[in-house]
């Protein structure tokens, strides 16, 4: 059964979780489909942004616990969990990290619930637009586990330590309104899909090379690189852009009061 649909329109990849009858809960096939969808876009030079969403009443309600019953029934889980199958990640971690690694911005439209796996998937996006009242939770403590889908790499860049600890220790859901205050929700919109579409359309009109280098530069700055390394990267990346075809077209379009054409 298909779990994820990808449609490319106007240089934007619309990636949609389509297991709405299960609130887009992540079973093994869903995890594989999410990763495959992201990996398939990695070398696509025609896309300029990604809109990530889930159909139905929830973005993603977390793991489909029943589907993982065999894994949790006992025995040594070390090989399955610890083996690095996707670079520095295992399959489940790659569900979130693949979107961080994409060279173009990823905008997530979130509604209903983003619990556990769904929360960490949303964190993998560059920007999260949430519907009012959407619930978010780090759910692993409910099952006697720790977050293990990339959340511990991403959360410290978005949230205070005490917030991470509170959500991790308690597994209590919090609203989008609280998430906005705590830093992991970017905006609240009555129609997050429509607002996310506005954002990706805006990005698609910008310099494709400029946007890609900007994302790479931000990622470097967040990686713990030294001040000298970041300052040098700013200069090197800028030198690549100045006088390039995309930059010249942007200047020409601005001067002519028209939209650029790439």
C-alpha positions as CSV (number, residue, x, y, z in Angstrom):
1,X,0.0,0.0,0.0
2,X,1.3,3.5,-0.9
3,X,2.2,5.5,2.1
4,X,3.6,8.8,0.6
5,X,2.8,10.8,-2.5
6,X,5.2,13.2,-4.2
7,X,4.0,15.7,-6.8
8,X,6.3,18.3,-8.3
9,X,4.6,21.5,-9.4
10,X,6.1,24.9,-10.3
11,X,9.5,23.8,-8.9
12,X,8.0,22.7,-5.6
13,X,7.9,19.1,-4.4
14,X,4.7,18.4,-2.5
15,X,5.3,15.4,-0.3
16,X,2.2,14.1,1.4
17,X,1.7,11.3,3.9
18,X,-1.4,9.5,2.7
19,X,-2.2,7.1,5.4
20,X,-5.0,9.4,6.7
21,X,-7.2,6.5,7.9
22,X,-4.4,5.7,10.5
23,X,-3.7,9.4,11.2
24,X,-0.5,8.9,9.2
25,X,1.0,6.7,11.9
26,X,4.5,5.4,11.0
27,X,4.8,1.7,10.4
28,X,7.9,0.1,8.8
29,X,6.5,0.6,5.3
30,X,5.7,4.3,6.1
31,X,9.2,4.9,7.4
32,X,10.7,3.4,4.3
33,X,8.4,5.4,2.1
34,X,9.2,8.7,3.9
35,X,12.9,8.1,3.5
36,X,12.6,7.0,-0.1
37,X,10.6,10.2,-0.9
38,X,13.3,12.4,0.6
39,X,16.2,10.5,-0.9
40,X,14.5,10.7,-4.4
41,X,14.6,14.5,-4.2
42,X,18.2,14.8,-3.0
43,X,19.7,15.2,-6.5
44,X,16.7,16.8,-8.2
45,X,18.1,20.2,-9.4
46,X,14.8,21.3,-10.6
47,X,13.1,21.7,-7.2
48,X,13.5,24.9,-5.2
49,X,11.4,23.9,-2.1
50,X,9.5,21.1,-0.5
51,X,6.0,21.2,1.1
52,X,5.7,18.4,3.6
53,X,2.2,17.5,4.9
54,X,-0.1,14.7,6.0
55,X,-3.6,14.1,4.7
56,X,-6.6,13.9,7.0
57,X,-7.0,15.1,10.6
58,X,-3.5,14.6,11.7
59,X,0.0,15.4,10.3
60,X,1.3,12.2,12.0
61,X,0.2,10.6,15.2
62,X,3.5,8.8,15.8
63,X,4.5,5.2,15.6
64,X,2.0,2.6,14.6
65,X,2.7,0.7,17.8
66,X,1.0,-2.5,16.7
67,X,3.2,-2.8,13.6
68,X,6.3,-2.7,15.8
69,X,5.0,-5.4,18.2
70,X,7.3,-8.1,16.9
71,X,10.3,-5.9,17.4
72,X,9.4,-4.9,20.9
73,X,8.5,-8.4,22.1
74,X,11.9,-9.2,23.4
75,X,15.4,-10.2,22.4
76,X,18.5,-8.2,21.7
77,X,17.6,-5.1,19.7
78,X,21.1,-3.9,19.3
79,X,21.7,-4.8,15.7
80,X,18.4,-3.5,14.4
81,X,18.7,-0.2,16.3
82,X,22.4,0.5,16.4
83,X,23.3,-0.5,12.8
84,X,23.9,2.6,10.6
85,X,22.0,1.9,7.5
86,X,21.7,5.4,6.2
87,X,25.0,7.2,6.6
88,X,25.1,8.4,10.3
89,X,21.5,7.3,10.8
90,X,19.4,4.1,11.1
91,X,16.1,3.9,9.1
92,X,14.0,5.5,11.8
93,X,16.4,8.4,12.4
94,X,16.6,9.0,8.6
95,X,12.8,9.7,8.6
96,X,13.7,13.1,10.2
97,X,17.3,13.7,9.1
98,X,16.7,13.2,5.3
99,X,14.7,16.5,5.3
100,X,17.5,18.3,7.1
101,X,19.9,17.0,4.5
102,X,17.9,18.1,1.5
103,X,19.6,21.1,-0.2
104,X,16.4,23.0,-0.5
105,X,14.1,24.5,2.2
106,X,11.4,22.1,3.6
107,X,8.2,23.7,4.9
108,X,5.9,21.5,7.0
109,X,2.2,22.1,7.2
110,X,1.0,20.5,10.5
111,X,-2.5,19.9,11.7
112,X,-4.2,17.8,14.4
113,X,-1.3,16.0,16.0
114,X,2.5,15.5,15.6
115,X,3.3,13.0,18.2
116,X,6.6,11.0,18.7
117,X,7.7,10.0,15.2
118,X,5.5,12.7,13.8
119,X,7.0,15.4,16.0
120,X,10.5,14.4,15.0
121,X,9.5,14.3,11.4
122,X,8.2,17.8,11.6
123,X,11.4,19.0,13.4
124,X,13.3,17.8,10.3
125,X,11.7,20.6,8.3
126,X,13.2,24.1,8.1
127,X,9.9,25.7,9.0
128,X,6.7,24.4,10.7
129,X,3.3,26.0,10.1
130,X,0.7,24.7,12.5
131,X,-3.0,25.0,12.7
132,X,-4.4,26.4,15.9
133,X,-4.7,23.9,18.7
134,X,-2.4,21.3,17.0
135,X,-0.9,19.0,19.6
136,X,2.8,18.1,19.7
137,X,4.5,15.6,22.0
138,X,7.7,13.7,22.6
139,X,5.9,10.4,23.2
140,X,8.7,7.9,23.8
141,X,8.6,8.1,27.7
142,X,5.0,6.8,27.5
143,X,6.5,3.5,26.2
144,X,9.6,3.5,28.4
145,X,11.9,4.7,25.6
146,X,14.0,7.7,24.7
147,X,13.6,9.8,21.6
148,X,15.5,8.0,18.9
149,X,14.5,9.5,15.5
150,X,16.9,12.4,15.3
151,X,15.0,14.6,17.8
152,X,18.0,14.9,20.1
153,X,20.1,16.4,17.2
154,X,17.4,18.9,16.2
155,X,15.7,20.0,19.4
156,X,18.7,21.7,21.0
157,X,18.7,24.1,18.0
158,X,15.1,25.1,18.5
159,X,14.2,24.8,22.2
160,X,15.6,25.6,25.6
161,X,17.1,22.7,27.6
162,X,14.3,22.8,30.3
163,X,11.6,22.6,27.5
164,X,13.3,19.6,25.9
165,X,13.6,17.9,29.3
166,X,10.0,18.6,30.3
167,X,8.6,17.3,27.0
168,X,10.9,14.2,27.1
169,X,10.4,13.3,30.7
170,X,6.6,13.7,30.8
171,X,5.4,12.8,27.2
172,X,2.6,15.4,27.8
173,X,1.2,16.9,24.6
174,X,1.5,20.7,24.2
175,X,-0.5,23.0,21.9
176,X,0.8,24.8,18.9
177,X,0.4,28.0,20.8
178,X,2.8,26.7,23.5
179,X,5.1,25.4,20.8
180,X,5.3,28.9,19.2
181,X,6.4,30.3,22.6
182,X,8.9,27.5,23.1
183,X,10.4,27.9,19.6
184,X,9.6,24.7,17.7
185,X,6.5,26.1,15.9
186,X,7.3,28.9,13.4
187,X,3.8,30.2,12.7
188,X,0.2,29.4,13.5
189,X,-2.2,29.7,10.6
190,X,-5.9,28.8,10.3
191,X,-5.0,27.0,7.1
192,X,-1.4,25.8,7.4
193,X,-1.4,24.1,4.0
194,X,-2.3,27.4,2.3
195,X,0.2,29.4,4.3
196,X,2.9,26.8,3.6
197,X,2.0,27.0,-0.1
198,X,2.5,30.8,0.1
199,X,6.0,30.3,1.6
200,X,7.2,27.7,-0.9
201,X,5.8,29.8,-3.8
202,X,7.8,32.8,-2.5
203,X,11.0,30.7,-2.2
204,X,10.5,29.3,-5.7
205,X,10.7,32.9,-7.1
206,X,14.1,33.5,-5.4
207,X,17.5,32.6,-6.8
208,X,17.7,28.7,-6.8
209,X,21.5,28.8,-6.3
210,X,21.2,31.5,-3.6
211,X,18.6,29.5,-1.6
212,X,20.6,26.3,-1.7
213,X,23.8,28.0,-0.6
214,X,21.8,29.8,2.2
215,X,20.5,26.5,3.6
216,X,24.0,25.0,3.5
217,X,25.4,28.1,5.2
218,X,22.8,28.0,8.0
219,X,23.4,24.3,8.5
220,X,27.1,24.9,8.9
221,X,26.5,27.7,11.4
222,X,24.3,25.4,13.4
223,X,26.8,22.6,13.3
224,X,29.2,24.0,15.9
225,X,31.7,25.2,13.3
226,X,34.1,27.9,14.6
227,X,33.5,31.6,14.1
228,X,36.3,31.7,11.6
229,X,34.9,28.8,9.6
230,X,31.5,30.4,9.4
231,X,32.8,33.8,8.4
232,X,35.0,32.2,5.7
233,X,32.0,30.2,4.4
234,X,29.9,33.3,4.2
235,X,32.6,34.9,2.0
236,X,33.2,31.8,-0.2
237,X,29.5,31.2,-0.8
238,X,28.9,34.9,-1.6
239,X,31.7,34.9,-4.1
240,X,30.1,32.0,-5.9
241,X,26.8,34.0,-6.3
242,X,28.0,37.5,-7.2
243,X,27.8,38.0,-10.9
244,X,26.3,34.6,-11.5
245,X,23.4,34.0,-13.9
246,X,20.8,33.8,-11.1
247,X,22.1,36.9,-9.3
248,X,22.2,38.9,-12.5
249,X,18.6,37.8,-13.3
250,X,17.4,38.8,-9.8
251,X,19.0,42.3,-10.1
252,X,17.5,42.7,-13.6
253,X,14.1,41.7,-12.4
254,X,14.2,44.0,-9.5
255,X,15.3,46.9,-11.6
256,X,12.6,46.1,-14.2
257,X,9.9,45.6,-11.5
258,X,9.1,42.1,-12.8
259,X,9.3,38.6,-11.5
260,X,12.6,36.8,-12.2
261,X,12.8,33.9,-14.6
262,X,15.2,31.1,-14.0
